[in-house]
Amino acid sequence: MPVTTVSAGNRFRSPEPGVPAAQTSCPSCGAVYVMGFQHICPSRVVNPGPAGLRNGLGSRQEVQAELDDIAAAMRGFHMKACDQILRECSAYSARLSELTVLLNRAEGTDRQYVRLRTQQVLIYLAEIERQWKTASRLLEVTRQEIQLSGGQV
């Protein structure tokens, strides 16, 4: 598998044969990494706790940030096409369902996750379902309008 590097003009390009990739080191931990690729310094990683490590959830702050991103995406649904909303609803629904299961598993060992599941994830799942219904109805109305105007669907 060829190694790729990032450049200003082209995000991904193959390195020239025989030319080593530019490297730098992290000022905090001293780790050497290839320039242009993100380095996550271990000294800045938040300890997710035993539940986060075992279940792959990450820290409570990381889960909260992901939920905030989903909420921001839902706020922009009114500017998107119905078929795109349906695709995004499908993806977000799958991820929120996965989070529900993971948070439910983690609640037994780490109580900090209880409110995330009950007061946020389940509410977002219900909202995603409403958005799905709205977008699918709008898509059907558009299809019917095209059909009634004599166009082909």
QUIQUIGI-V105256 format. One record per backbone hydrogen bond with DSSP energy under -1.0 kcal/mol. CO is the residue of the C=O (numbers start at 0). NH is the residue of the N-H. E is the energy in kcal/mol with one decimal. If there is no record, write none. Layout:
BEGIN
CO,NH,E + CO,NH,E
END
This chain:
BEGIN
2,14,-1.1 + 4,12,-1.9 + 9,6,-2.0 + 12,4,-2.2 + 15,18,-1.9 + 21,34,-2.8 + 23,32,-2.8 + 25,29,-1.8 + 30,25,-2.5 + 32,23,-2.6 + 33,36,-1.6 + 40,43,-1.7 + 48,52,-2.1 + 49,53,-2.1 + 50,54,-2.3 + 51,55,-1.3 + 58,62,-2.1 + 59,63,-2.5 + 60,64,-2.4 + 61,65,-2.0 + 62,66,-2.3 + 63,67,-2.3 + 64,68,-2.0 + 65,69,-2.0 + 66,70,-2.3 + 67,71,-2.3 + 68,72,-2.0 + 69,73,-2.2 + 70,74,-1.8 + 73,76,-1.5 + 75,78,-1.6 + 76,79,-1.8 + 80,84,-2.2 + 81,85,-2.3 + 82,86,-1.8 + 83,87,-2.4 + 84,88,-3.1 + 85,89,-2.1 + 86,90,-2.0 + 87,91,-3.1 + 88,92,-2.6 + 89,93,-1.9 + 90,94,-2.2 + 91,95,-2.9 + 92,96,-2.3 + 93,97,-2.2 + 94,98,-2.7 + 95,99,-2.2 + 96,100,-2.0 + 97,101,-2.6 + 98,102,-3.1 + 99,103,-2.2 + 100,104,-2.1 + 101,105,-2.1 + 102,106,-1.6 + 105,108,-1.0 + 105,109,-2.4 + 109,112,-1.4 + 110,113,-1.3 + 112,116,-1.7 + 113,117,-2.2 + 114,118,-2.5 + 115,119,-1.2 + 115,120,-2.6 + 116,121,-2.0 + 119,123,-2.7 + 120,124,-2.3 + 121,125,-1.9 + 122,126,-2.1 + 123,127,-2.7 + 124,128,-2.0 + 125,129,-1.9 + 126,130,-2.7 + 127,131,-2.5 + 128,132,-2.2 + 129,133,-2.5 + 130,134,-2.7 + 131,135,-2.6 + 132,136,-2.1 + 133,137,-2.4 + 134,138,-2.4 + 135,139,-2.0 + 136,140,-2.4 + 137,141,-2.3 + 138,142,-2.2 + 139,143,-2.5 + 140,144,-2.4 + 141,145,-2.1 + 142,146,-2.2 + 143,147,-2.8 + 144,148,-1.6 + 145,150,-2.1 + 146,149,-1.2
END
